[in-house]
Amino acid sequence: MEDLFRSYWWLLFPMGWFIAEAWQNWLSYRARKDALALVQAYAEKGREPPAELIAAINRREELEESARAERAPRINWGWYQAALFGAMAGGLLYISRSGILSDEGLAEALLIVVVVMGALAIASLVYALTWKGPKA
């Protein structure tokens, strides 16, 4: 177990992000569910819900939309990523095929990394070509 932690300690960071995002989504879900239950209770009684309650629901939607807009990319990073991954794939391909490495097994295993980097370069190129930019 200690070796497992020593080898994969870096997984704590994406797992922490995943847990924090899941917690935030659950809290947002509960708040929306409670607000809608309150609106439903008013509707069952035949009364108009307070304007503050409706405003709070609408404000929450506006906040969620603005948060999504802030996370939307404003810069087309696809070209940068395509160049980066393409250069890395080319460099690693050169290293694996040039005979620099004494271990033939390592050179063959490096080709897997080259394929992955090449796929990322192609995906980034497609992203760069199809990117529509931020919505005004």
DRENTORKOL-3810 file (N, C-alpha, C; in nm, 4 decimals):
REM DRENTORKOL-3810
@n.u->0.0828; n.v->-0.1193; n.w->0.0000; ca.u->0.0000; ca.v->0.0000; ca.w->0.0000; c.u->0.0871; c.v->0.1255; c.w->0.0000
@n.u->0.1982; n.v->0.1193; n.w->0.0719; ca.u->0.2869; ca.v->0.2339; ca.w->0.0770; c.u->0.3481; c.v->0.2619; c.w->-0.0602
@n.u->0.3833; n.v->0.1562; n.w->-0.1344; ca.u->0.4375; ca.v->0.1739; ca.w->-0.2693; c.u->0.3325; c.v->0.2320; c.w->-0.3625
@n.u->0.2078; n.v->0.1922; n.w->-0.3439; ca.u->0.1004; ca.v->0.2452; ca.w->-0.4273; c.u->0.0879; c.v->0.3957; c.w->-0.4081
@n.u->0.0927; n.v->0.4405; n.w->-0.2833; ca.u->0.0846; ca.v->0.5844; ca.w->-0.2566; c.u->0.2073; c.v->0.6560; c.w->-0.3103
@n.u->0.3227; n.v->0.5952; n.w->-0.2944; ca.u->0.4459; ca.v->0.6572; ca.w->-0.3402; c.u->0.4478; c.v->0.6720; c.w->-0.4922
@n.u->0.3888; n.v->0.5770; n.w->-0.5620; ca.u->0.3879; ca.v->0.5806; ca.w->-0.7078; c.u->0.2813; c.v->0.6728; c.w->-0.7645
@n.u->0.1694; n.v->0.6829; n.w->-0.6965; ca.u->0.0554; ca.v->0.7575; ca.w->-0.7517; c.u->0.0099; c.v->0.8711; c.w->-0.6614
@n.u->0.1019; n.v->0.9376; n.w->-0.5942; ca.u->0.0667; ca.v->1.0471; ca.w->-0.5039; c.u->0.0005; c.v->1.1627; c.w->-0.5776
@n.u->0.0368; n.v->1.1816; n.w->-0.7033; ca.u->-0.0144; ca.v->1.2934; ca.w->-0.7810; c.u->-0.1636; c.v->1.2805; c.w->-0.8095
@n.u->-0.2182; n.v->1.1609; n.w->-0.7959; ca.u->-0.3620; ca.v->1.1425; ca.w->-0.8177; c.u->-0.4471; c.v->1.2104; c.w->-0.7104
@n.u->-0.3843; n.v->1.2497; n.w->-0.6010; ca.u->-0.4588; ca.v->1.3203; ca.w->-0.4969; c.u->-0.5136; c.v->1.4533; c.w->-0.5485
@n.u->-0.4414; n.v->1.5198; n.w->-0.6375; ca.u->-0.4846; ca.v->1.6507; ca.w->-0.6863; c.u->-0.6086; c.v->1.6401; c.w->-0.7756
@n.u->-0.6100; n.v->1.5546; n.w->-0.8792; ca.u->-0.7347; ca.v->1.5452; ca.w->-0.9570; c.u->-0.8498; c.v->1.4867; c.w->-0.8763
@n.u->-0.8205; n.v->1.3962; n.w->-0.7843; ca.u->-0.9274; ca.v->1.3406; ca.w->-0.7006; c.u->-0.9841; c.v->1.4489; c.w->-0.6084
@n.u->-0.8984; n.v->1.5346; n.w->-0.5548; ca.u->-0.9457; ca.v->1.6448; ca.w->-0.4712; c.u->-1.0339; c.v->1.7399; c.w->-0.5494
@n.u->-0.9934; n.v->1.7715; n.w->-0.6729; ca.u->-1.0756; ca.v->1.8570; ca.w->-0.7580; c.u->-1.2093; c.v->1.7905; c.w->-0.7866
@n.u->-1.2062; n.v->1.6624; n.w->-0.8159; ca.u->-1.3292; ca.v->1.5883; ca.w->-0.8449; c.u->-1.4232; c.v->1.5898; c.w->-0.7245
@n.u->-1.3704; n.v->1.5664; n.w->-0.6071; ca.u->-1.4533; ca.v->1.5639; ca.w->-0.4857; c.u->-1.5091; c.v->1.7037; c.w->-0.4569
@n.u->-1.4275; n.v->1.8082; n.w->-0.4711; ca.u->-1.4750; ca.v->1.9449; ca.w->-0.4457; c.u->-1.5835; c.v->1.9837; c.w->-0.5455
@n.u->-1.5664; n.v->1.9478; n.w->-0.6717; ca.u->-1.6674; ca.v->1.9800; ca.w->-0.7732; c.u->-1.7969; c.v->1.9035; c.w->-0.7477
@n.u->-1.7850; n.v->1.7768; n.w->-0.7088; ca.u->-1.9044; ca.v->1.6978; ca.w->-0.6780; c.u->-1.9781; c.v->1.7563; c.w->-0.5576
@n.u->-1.9042; n.v->1.7993; n.w->-0.4571; ca.u->-1.9660; ca.v->1.8597; ca.w->-0.3387; c.u->-2.0385; c.v->1.9897; c.w->-0.3756
@n.u->-1.9760; n.v->2.0717; n.w->-0.4577; ca.u->-2.0381; ca.v->2.1967; ca.w->-0.4999; c.u->-2.1657; c.v->2.1701; c.w->-0.5800
@n.u->-2.1604; n.v->2.0731; n.w->-0.6691; ca.u->-2.2792; ca.v->2.0391; ca.w->-0.7476; c.u->-2.3909; c.v->1.9852; c.w->-0.6586
@n.u->-2.3554; n.v->1.9054; n.w->-0.5582; ca.u->-2.4573; ca.v->1.8510; ca.w->-0.4679; c.u->-2.5218; c.v->1.9637; c.w->-0.3868
@n.u->-2.4407; n.v->2.0578; n.w->-0.3384; ca.u->-2.4964; ca.v->2.1703; ca.w->-0.2632; c.u->-2.5882; c.v->2.2550; c.w->-0.3509
@n.u->-2.5490; n.v->2.2778; n.w->-0.4746; ca.u->-2.6321; ca.v->2.3539; ca.w->-0.5674; c.u->-2.7633; c.v->2.2804; c.w->-0.5950
@n.u->-2.7553; n.v->2.1501; n.w->-0.6122; ca.u->-2.8746; ca.v->2.0686; ca.w->-0.6342; c.u->-2.9701; c.v->2.0778; c.w->-0.5157
@n.u->-2.9165; n.v->2.0664; n.w->-0.3945; ca.u->-3.0007; ca.v->2.0720; ca.w->-0.2742; c.u->-3.0666; c.v->2.2093; c.w->-0.2599
@n.u->-2.9934; n.v->2.3155; n.w->-0.2866; ca.u->-3.0496; ca.v->2.4502; ca.w->-0.2751; c.u->-3.1625; c.v->2.4703; c.w->-0.3760
@n.u->-3.1416; n.v->2.4255; n.w->-0.4986; ca.u->-3.2448; ca.v->2.4382; ca.w->-0.6012; c.u->-3.3665; c.v->2.3530; c.w->-0.5665
@n.u->-3.3424; n.v->2.2319; n.w->-0.5169; ca.u->-3.4524; ca.v->2.1422; ca.w->-0.4798; c.u->-3.5354; c.v->2.2026; c.w->-0.3667
@n.u->-3.4690; n.v->2.2600; n.w->-0.2675; ca.u->-3.5402; ca.v->2.3221; ca.w->-0.1558; c.u->-3.6214; c.v->2.4433; c.w->-0.2012
@n.u->-3.5621; n.v->2.5246; n.w->-0.2890; ca.u->-3.6336; ca.v->2.6425; ca.w->-0.3381; c.u->-3.7555; c.v->2.6012; c.w->-0.4202
@n.u->-3.7410; n.v->2.5009; n.w->-0.5046; ca.u->-3.8546; ca.v->2.4562; ca.w->-0.5852; c.u->-3.9618; c.v->2.3891; c.w->-0.4990
@n.u->-3.9207; n.v->2.3201; n.w->-0.3928; ca.u->-4.0188; ca.v->2.2615; ca.w->-0.3006; c.u->-4.0982; c.v->2.3719; c.w->-0.2321
@n.u->-4.0329; n.v->2.4807; n.w->-0.1990; ca.u->-4.1020; ca.v->2.5934; ca.w->-0.1369; c.u->-4.2004; c.v->2.6579; c.w->-0.2342
@n.u->-4.1608; n.v->2.6723; n.w->-0.3601; ca.u->-4.2517; ca.v->2.7258; ca.w->-0.4613; c.u->-4.3703; c.v->2.6319; c.w->-0.4799
@n.u->-4.3447; n.v->2.5014; n.w->-0.4787; ca.u->-4.4525; ca.v->2.4033; ca.w->-0.4925; c.u->-4.5491; c.v->2.4111; c.w->-0.3742
@n.u->-4.4969; n.v->2.4326; n.w->-0.2544; ca.u->-4.5836; ca.v->2.4451; ca.w->-0.1367; c.u->-4.6747; c.v->2.5665; c.w->-0.1499
@n.u->-4.6197; n.v->2.6766; n.w->-0.1989; ca.u->-4.7039; ca.v->2.7944; ca.w->-0.2226; c.u->-4.8094; c.v->2.7650; c.w->-0.3286
@n.u->-4.7719; n.v->2.6945; n.w->-0.4341; ca.u->-4.8668; ca.v->2.6644; ca.w->-0.5420; c.u->-4.9782; c.v->2.5725; c.w->-0.4930
@n.u->-4.9458; n.v->2.4764; n.w->-0.4065; ca.u->-5.0471; ca.v->2.3852; ca.w->-0.3540; c.u->-5.1478; c.v->2.4581; c.w->-0.2663
@n.u->-5.1026; n.v->2.5614; n.w->-0.1983; ca.u->-5.1925; ca.v->2.6402; ca.w->-0.1147; c.u->-5.2693; c.v->2.7448; c.w->-0.1942
@n.u->-5.2348; n.v->2.7580; n.w->-0.3228; ca.u->-5.3024; ca.v->2.8549; ca.w->-0.4067; c.u->-5.2550; c.v->2.9970; c.w->-0.3852
@n.u->-5.1378; n.v->3.0118; n.w->-0.3265; ca.u->-5.0838; ca.v->3.1454; ca.w->-0.3007; c.u->-4.9702; c.v->3.1754; c.w->-0.3965
@n.u->-4.9481; n.v->3.3000; n.w->-0.4173; ca.u->-4.8376; ca.v->3.3447; ca.w->-0.5028; c.u->-4.7084; c.v->3.3419; c.w->-0.4217
@n.u->-4.6009; n.v->3.2783; n.w->-0.4733; ca.u->-4.4744; ca.v->3.2791; ca.w->-0.3974; c.u->-4.4175; c.v->3.4205; c.w->-0.3905
@n.u->-4.3470; n.v->3.4512; n.w->-0.2846; ca.u->-4.2896; ca.v->3.5853; ca.w->-0.2707; c.u->-4.1933; c.v->3.6172; c.w->-0.3863
@n.u->-4.1905; n.v->3.7419; n.w->-0.4201; ca.u->-4.1035; ca.v->3.7862; ca.w->-0.5296; c.u->-3.9561; c.v->3.7619; c.w->-0.4965
@n.u->-3.9218; n.v->3.7693; n.w->-0.3673; ca.u->-3.7826; ca.v->3.7456; ca.w->-0.3271; c.u->-3.7402; c.v->3.6019; c.w->-0.3571
@n.u->-3.8337; n.v->3.5074; n.w->-0.3389; ca.u->-3.8029; ca.v->3.3665; ca.w->-0.3659; c.u->-3.7784; c.v->3.3452; c.w->-0.5152
@n.u->-3.8656; n.v->3.4003; n.w->-0.5976; ca.u->-3.8487; ca.v->3.3879; ca.w->-0.7422; c.u->-3.7206; c.v->3.4584; c.w->-0.7861
@n.u->-3.6917; n.v->3.5739; n.w->-0.7278; ca.u->-3.5693; ca.v->3.6467; ca.w->-0.7612; c.u->-3.4454; c.v->3.5665; c.w->-0.7199
@n.u->-3.4534; n.v->3.4984; n.w->-0.6050; ca.u->-3.3403; ca.v->3.4172; ca.w->-0.5598; c.u->-3.3150; c.v->3.3005; c.w->-0.6556
@n.u->-3.4231; n.v->3.2385; n.w->-0.7044; ca.u->-3.4077; ca.v->3.1289; ca.w->-0.8006; c.u->-3.3475; c.v->3.1816; c.w->-0.9301
@n.u->-3.3992; n.v->3.2942; n.w->-0.9794; ca.u->-3.3461; ca.v->3.3526; ca.w->-1.1026; c.u->-3.2019; c.v->3.3991; c.w->-1.0852
@n.u->-3.1705; n.v->3.4545; n.w->-0.9691; ca.u->-3.0343; ca.v->3.5009; ca.w->-0.9427; c.u->-2.9378; c.v->3.3830; c.w->-0.9418
@n.u->-2.9818; n.v->3.2707; n.w->-0.8840; ca.u->-2.8972; ca.v->3.1515; ca.w->-0.8809; c.u->-2.8692; c.v->3.1036; c.w->-1.0238
@n.u->-2.9721; n.v->3.1086; n.w->-1.1099; ca.u->-2.9518; ca.v->3.0695; ca.w->-1.2496; c.u->-2.8545; c.v->3.1648; c.w->-1.3186
@n.u->-2.8673; n.v->3.2945; n.w->-1.2906; ca.u->-2.7764; ca.v->3.3919; ca.w->-1.3504; c.u->-2.6338; c.v->3.3704; c.w->-1.3011
@n.u->-2.6180; n.v->3.3382; n.w->-1.1723; ca.u->-2.4847; ca.v->3.3122; ca.w->-1.1191; c.u->-2.4236; c.v->3.1881; c.w->-1.1823
@n.u->-2.5048; n.v->3.0839; n.w->-1.2008; ca.u->-2.4544; ca.v->2.9618; ca.w->-1.2634; c.u->-2.4158; c.v->2.9873; c.w->-1.4085
@n.u->-2.4948; n.v->3.0676; n.w->-1.4798; ca.u->-2.4615; ca.v->3.1004; ca.w->-1.6180; c.u->-2.3334; c.v->3.1827; c.w->-1.6259
@n.u->-2.3165; n.v->3.2782; n.w->-1.5344; ca.u->-2.1947; ca.v->3.3588; ca.w->-1.5371; c.u->-2.0730; c.v->3.2748; c.w->-1.5001
@n.u->-2.0902; n.v->3.1780; n.w->-1.4094; ca.u->-1.9792; ca.v->3.0888; ca.w->-1.3742; c.u->-1.9407; c.v->3.0031; c.w->-1.4936
@n.u->-2.0403; n.v->2.9553; n.w->-1.5681; ca.u->-2.0097; ca.v->2.8774; ca.w->-1.6885; c.u->-1.9391; c.v->2.9640; c.w->-1.7916
@n.u->-1.9804; n.v->3.0888; n.w->-1.8035; ca.u->-1.9176; ca.v->3.1789; ca.w->-1.8998; c.u->-1.7729; c.v->3.2094; c.w->-1.8605
@n.u->-1.7453; n.v->3.2186; n.w->-1.7304; ca.u->-1.6091; ca.v->3.2447; ca.w->-1.6851; c.u->-1.5179; c.v->3.1265; c.w->-1.7132
@n.u->-1.5733; n.v->3.0046; n.w->-1.7079; ca.u->-1.4921; ca.v->2.8863; ca.w->-1.7347; c.u->-1.4727; c.v->2.8630; c.w->-1.8833
@n.u->-1.5537; n.v->2.9276; n.w->-1.9664; ca.u->-1.5403; ca.v->2.9108; ca.w->-2.1113; c.u->-1.4100; c.v->2.9750; c.w->-2.1573
@n.u->-1.3381; n.v->2.9085; n.w->-2.2453; ca.u->-1.2106; ca.v->2.9650; ca.w->-2.2894; c.u->-1.2299; c.v->3.0901; c.w->-2.3739
@n.u->-1.1478; n.v->3.1906; n.w->-2.3486; ca.u->-1.1536; ca.v->3.3147; ca.w->-2.4249; c.u->-1.0444; c.v->3.3182; c.w->-2.5310
@n.u->-0.9467; n.v->3.2307; n.w->-2.5164; ca.u->-0.8343; ca.v->3.2257; ca.w->-2.6085; c.u->-0.8329; c.v->3.0882; c.w->-2.6733
@n.u->-0.8038; n.v->3.0847; n.w->-2.8013; ca.u->-0.7948; ca.v->2.9580; ca.w->-2.8720; c.u->-0.6575; c.v->2.8963; c.w->-2.8455
@n.u->-0.6516; n.v->2.8046; n.w->-2.7483; ca.u->-0.5272; ca.v->2.7391; ca.w->-2.7121; c.u->-0.4996; c.v->2.6181; c.w->-2.8013
@n.u->-0.5888; n.v->2.5877; n.w->-2.8933; ca.u->-0.5729; ca.v->2.4694; ca.w->-2.9769; c.u->-0.4467; c.v->2.4728; c.w->-3.0604
@n.u->-0.4132; n.v->2.5896; n.w->-3.1159; ca.u->-0.2922; ca.v->2.5990; ca.w->-3.1980; c.u->-0.1679; c.v->2.5749; c.w->-3.1141
@n.u->-0.1644; n.v->2.6339; n.w->-2.9972; ca.u->-0.0509; ca.v->2.6140; ca.w->-2.9063; c.u->-0.0374; c.v->2.4664; c.w->-2.8699
@n.u->-0.1495; n.v->2.4046; n.w->-2.8332; ca.u->-0.1452; ca.v->2.2644; ca.w->-2.7941; c.u->-0.1084; c.v->2.1747; c.w->-2.9106
@n.u->-0.1594; n.v->2.2045; n.w->-3.0296; ca.u->-0.1253; ca.v->2.1232; ca.w->-3.1468; c.u->0.0249; c.v->2.1306; c.w->-3.1736
@n.u->0.0815; n.v->2.2509; n.w->-3.1662; ca.u->0.2257; ca.v->2.2657; ca.w->-3.1878; c.u->0.3053; c.v->2.1959; c.w->-3.0780
@n.u->0.2624; n.v->2.2118; n.w->-2.9532; ca.u->0.3334; ca.v->2.1507; ca.w->-2.8407; c.u->0.3325; c.v->1.9988; c.w->-2.8510
@n.u->0.2131; n.v->1.9402; n.w->-2.8663; ca.u->0.2039; ca.v->1.7947; ca.w->-2.8710; c.u->0.2682; c.v->1.7391; c.w->-2.9974
@n.u->0.2567; n.v->1.8119; n.w->-3.1073; ca.u->0.3220; ca.v->1.7675; ca.w->-3.2297; c.u->0.4731; c.v->1.7670; c.w->-3.2161
@n.u->0.5287; n.v->1.8727; n.w->-3.1567; ca.u->0.6739; ca.v->1.8800; ca.w->-3.1361; c.u->0.7203; c.v->1.7712; c.w->-3.0400
@n.u->0.6426; n.v->1.7480; n.w->-2.9348; ca.u->0.6804; ca.v->1.6433; ca.w->-2.8405; c.u->0.6758; c.v->1.5056; c.w->-2.9065
@n.u->0.5717; n.v->1.4813; n.w->-2.9872; ca.u->0.5620; ca.v->1.3531; ca.w->-3.0570; c.u->0.6793; c.v->1.3363; c.w->-3.1526
@n.u->0.7132; n.v->1.4423; n.w->-3.2261; ca.u->0.8260; ca.v->1.4341; ca.w->-3.3186; c.u->0.9577; c.v->1.4097; c.w->-3.2473
@n.u->0.9796; n.v->1.4801; n.w->-3.1382; ca.u->1.1033; ca.v->1.4614; ca.w->-3.0614; c.u->1.1149; c.v->1.3224; c.w->-3.0029
@n.u->1.0063; n.v->1.2730; n.w->-2.9473; ca.u->1.0102; ca.v->1.1385; ca.w->-2.8901; c.u->1.0237; c.v->1.0315; c.w->-2.9980
@n.u->0.9633; n.v->1.0552; n.w->-3.1128; ca.u->0.9793; ca.v->0.9610; ca.w->-3.2237; c.u->1.1258; c.v->0.9567; c.w->-3.2680
@n.u->1.1881; n.v->1.0736; n.w->-3.2759; ca.u->1.3294; ca.v->1.0786; ca.w->-3.3119; c.u->1.4143; c.v->1.0024; c.w->-3.2098
@n.u->1.3873; n.v->1.0256; n.w->-3.0810; ca.u->1.4649; ca.v->0.9580; ca.w->-2.9764; c.u->1.4458; c.v->0.8071; c.w->-2.9840
@n.u->1.3233; n.v->0.7626; n.w->-3.0060; ca.u->1.2982; ca.v->0.6184; ca.w->-3.0059; c.u->1.3575; c.v->0.5496; c.w->-3.1290
@n.u->1.3713; n.v->0.6196; n.w->-3.2420; ca.u->1.4188; ca.v->0.5584; ca.w->-3.3658; c.u->1.5652; c.v->0.5859; c.w->-3.3970
@n.u->1.6289; n.v->0.6782; n.w->-3.3277; ca.u->1.7650; ca.v->0.7182; ca.w->-3.3644; c.u->1.8721; c.v->0.6270; c.w->-3.3071
@n.u->1.8388; n.v->0.5420; n.w->-3.2122; ca.u->1.9390; ca.v->0.4551; ca.w->-3.1513; c.u->2.0064; c.v->0.5175; c.w->-3.0310
@n.u->1.9574; n.v->0.6306; n.w->-2.9852; ca.u->2.0137; ca.v->0.6958; ca.w->-2.8664; c.u->1.9928; c.v->0.6081; c.w->-2.7430
@n.u->1.8767; n.v->0.5449; n.w->-2.7358; ca.u->1.8452; ca.v->0.4607; ca.w->-2.6210; c.u->1.9100; c.v->0.3239; c.w->-2.6383
@n.u->1.9758; n.v->0.2764; n.w->-2.5330; ca.u->2.0409; ca.v->0.1458; ca.w->-2.5412; c.u->1.9417; c.v->0.0315; c.w->-2.5237
@n.u->1.8328; n.v->0.0568; n.w->-2.4551; ca.u->1.7327; ca.v->-0.0466; ca.w->-2.4303; c.u->1.6285; c.v->-0.0446; c.w->-2.5429
@n.u->1.6232; n.v->-0.1532; n.w->-2.6205; ca.u->1.5293; ca.v->-0.1597; ca.w->-2.7324; c.u->1.3848; c.v->-0.1635; c.w->-2.6833
@n.u->1.3615; n.v->-0.2242; n.w->-2.5684; ca.u->1.2262; ca.v->-0.2310; ca.w->-2.5124; c.u->1.1745; c.v->-0.0926; c.w->-2.4757
@n.u->1.2629; n.v->-0.0093; n.w->-2.4234; ca.u->1.2243; ca.v->0.1272; ca.w->-2.3889; c.u->1.1918; c.v->0.2077; c.w->-2.5141
@n.u->1.2692; n.v->0.1856; n.w->-2.6191; ca.u->1.2431; ca.v->0.2562; ca.w->-2.7448; c.u->1.1078; c.v->0.2158; c.w->-2.8020
@n.u->1.0747; n.v->0.0894; n.w->-2.7931; ca.u->0.9437; ca.v->0.0428; ca.w->-2.8416; c.u->0.8308; c.v->0.0966; c.w->-2.7543
@n.u->0.8520; n.v->0.1002; n.w->-2.6228; ca.u->0.7497; ca.v->0.1528; ca.w->-2.5322; c.u->0.7291; c.v->0.3018; c.w->-2.5540
@n.u->0.8342; n.v->0.3703; n.w->-2.5943; ca.u->0.8245; ca.v->0.5133; ca.w->-2.6194; c.u->0.7326; c.v->0.5431; c.w->-2.7373
@n.u->0.7177; n.v->0.4472; n.w->-2.8258; ca.u->0.6285; ca.v->0.4659; ca.w->-2.9402; c.u->0.4827; c.v->0.4800; c.w->-2.8957
@n.u->0.4476; n.v->0.4182; n.w->-2.7851; ca.u->0.3117; ca.v->0.4341; ca.w->-2.7313; c.u->0.2902; c.v->0.5801; c.w->-2.6924
@n.u->0.3907; n.v->0.6392; n.w->-2.6304; ca.u->0.3816; ca.v->0.7801; ca.w->-2.5924; c.u->0.3729; c.v->0.8672; c.w->-2.7174
@n.u->0.4468; n.v->0.8306; n.w->-2.8214; ca.u->0.4428; ca.v->0.9059; ca.w->-2.9470; c.u->0.3021; c.v->0.9020; c.w->-3.0063
@n.u->0.2383; n.v->0.7847; n.w->-3.0038; ca.u->0.1024; ca.v->0.7732; ca.w->-3.0578; c.u->0.0055; c.v->0.8601; c.w->-2.9782
@n.u->0.0181; n.v->0.8581; n.w->-2.8462; ca.u->-0.0704; ca.v->0.9392; ca.w->-2.7619; c.u->-0.0474; c.v->1.0880; c.w->-2.7881
@n.u->0.0774; n.v->1.1297; n.w->-2.7940; ca.u->0.1075; ca.v->1.2706; ca.w->-2.8214; c.u->0.0576; c.v->1.3111; c.w->-2.9599
@n.u->0.0719; n.v->1.2230; n.w->-3.0568; ca.u->0.0215; ca.v->1.2522; ca.w->-3.1904; c.u->-0.1295; c.v->1.2661; c.w->-3.1921
@n.u->-0.1980; n.v->1.1781; n.w->-3.1183; ca.u->-0.3440; ca.v->1.1874; ca.w->-3.1102; c.u->-0.3860; c.v->1.3177; c.w->-3.0429
@n.u->-0.3146; n.v->1.3581; n.w->-2.9388; ca.u->-0.3449; ca.v->1.4853; ca.w->-2.8735; c.u->-0.3191; c.v->1.6031; c.w->-2.9675
@n.u->-0.2147; n.v->1.5943; n.w->-3.0481; ca.u->-0.1867; ca.v->1.7011; ca.w->-3.1440; c.u->-0.2985; c.v->1.7117; c.w->-3.2469
@n.u->-0.3468; n.v->1.5983; n.w->-3.2957; ca.u->-0.4556; ca.v->1.5995; ca.w->-3.3937; c.u->-0.5840; c.v->1.6521; c.w->-3.3305
@n.u->-0.6137; n.v->1.6083; n.w->-3.2086; ca.u->-0.7335; ca.v->1.6565; ca.w->-3.1398; c.u->-0.7248; c.v->1.8073; c.w->-3.1156
@n.u->-0.6086; n.v->1.8559; n.w->-3.0790; ca.u->-0.5908; ca.v->1.9995; ca.w->-3.0575; c.u->-0.6039; c.v->2.0770; c.w->-3.1873
@n.u->-0.5568; n.v->2.0193; n.w->-3.2956; ca.u->-0.5703; ca.v->2.0839; ca.w->-3.4257; c.u->-0.7175; c.v->2.0939; c.w->-3.4666
@n.u->-0.7922; n.v->1.9868; n.w->-3.4442; ca.u->-0.9361; ca.v->1.9891; ca.w->-3.4736; c.u->-1.0055; c.v->2.0937; c.w->-3.3868
@n.u->-0.9686; n.v->2.1015; n.w->-3.2594; ca.u->-1.0256; ca.v->2.2013; ca.w->-3.1695; c.u->-0.9950; c.v->2.3422; c.w->-3.2193
@n.u->-0.8707; n.v->2.3646; n.w->-3.2612; ca.u->-0.8323; ca.v->2.4975; ca.w->-3.3083; c.u->-0.9088; c.v->2.5360; c.w->-3.4344
@n.u->-0.9308; n.v->2.4409; n.w->-3.5217; ca.u->-1.0010; ca.v->2.4698; ca.w->-3.6467; c.u->-1.1504; c.v->2.4917; c.w->-3.6270
@n.u->-1.2086; n.v->2.4294; n.w->-3.5248; ca.u->-1.3532; ca.v->2.4386; ca.w->-3.5035; c.u->-1.3914; c.v->2.5342; c.w->-3.3916
@n.u->-1.2959; n.v->2.6006; n.w->-3.3299; ca.u->-1.3236; ca.v->2.6897; ca.w->-3.2174; c.u->-1.4017; c.v->2.8109; c.w->-3.2642
@n.u->-1.5098; n.v->2.8423; n.w->-3.1929; ca.u->-1.5971; ca.v->2.9510; ca.w->-3.2324; c.u->-1.5742; c.v->3.0787; c.w->-3.1531
@n.u->-1.4978; n.v->3.0724; n.w->-3.0475; ca.u->-1.4694; ca.v->3.1918; ca.w->-2.9695; c.u->-1.5742; c.v->3.2164; c.w->-2.8627
@n.u->-1.5478; n.v->3.3137; n.w->-2.7746; ca.u->-1.6427; ca.v->3.3420; ca.w->-2.6660; c.u->-1.7692; c.v->3.4062; c.w->-2.7197
@n.u->-1.8772; n.v->3.3756; n.w->-2.6531; ca.u->-2.0075; ca.v->3.4349; ca.w->-2.6900; c.u->-2.0172; c.v->3.5712; c.w->-2.6253
@n.u->-2.0601; n.v->3.6670; n.w->-2.7025; ca.u->-2.0705; ca.v->3.8042; ca.w->-2.6528; c.u->-2.1933; c.v->3.8226; c.w->-2.5670
END
